Amino acid sequence: MRTFCTVSTRSHLAQTLGLVRSVSGYGGQWQFRILVVEPEQGIVEGMEGDVAYSIEGLHALRQEPLAAQLMDRYRKRPDNLRWSLKPVWMDYLLEQGFDEVIYVDNDIVFFEDPTFLFDELKDASILLNPHWRIIEPDIDEDWFLVNFRDGVYNGGFVGASQKGREALQWWARCCEFACEKDHKRGLFDDQKYLDLMPAAFTDVKVLQHRGCNVAYWNNYENMRSLEVGKVMINETWPVVFVHFTEDLFKQMDKGTEPELKQLWQLHLVRNAAQTEVDG
């Protein structure tokens, strides 16, 4: 069994269901499990297209000792709680019997069949996605240095198989140690710890598809273009999913990301159409 998952607040559930809709229509080979960082008991279940989803509150993790510690530590910092609960939620779902789990931030939208992402996990324990920021200091020194401050891999997309549970549990312990931005100590919330995974654990795989996690921070290394009406990266990779952060919206408003703005408008149209059908 396979599942996508995310961690959200109740206030962002509409956005999260838009993400769920974006992975529907590809055969329904997975579920989508949503954890909200409010103490609701019980489970809300539904369908978006051919994808079954569930929404669960923190009560779902009541038997997980580390989850309780994280809830206590970050109870007054909801963002830090969401970030630190990623590995706990993923490990919990693997414990429930899923073979592969892929975590995605709820500001991500898919535009291509994501089946191959689960296939990448067949022989891997963990699947990481690089930011693909600038790697040449002579091109842009500031963006080059961000690689070392904020991390090589993006915490908005992480996959794990049953073989990855040890790595997830380690990641959760690291988040309990500290989930904060402190560049002097080499910390960047939950994300910077991912840099250690390929060295510390076996079968950690780095995703090479440049159409994954397209974002404002990789517009130099991952050039966008329209090829026969389709948005491509470096004229080679179709856009699989885009990370629509606030900074990307600012760039789209400035007119510097016309291809991604076109994809966002496509998402809005699809989302509205599906909402009308559901309504």
Secondary structure, DSSP 4 states (H G I P E B T S, - for coil): -EEEEEEE-GGGHHHHHHHHHHT-SS----EEEEEESS---SEEEEEETTEEEEEE-GGGGTT-HHHHHHHHHTTT-HHHHHHHHHHHHHHHHHHTT-SEEEEE-TTEEE-S--HHHHHTTTT-SEEEEE------TTT-HHHHHHHHHH-SEEEEEEEEEGGGHHHHHHHHHHHHH--SEEGGGTEETTTGGGGGHHHHSTTEEE---TTSSB-GGGTTTS-EEEETTEEEETTTEE--EEE--HHHHHHHHHTS-HHHHHHHHHHHHHHHHHHHHH-
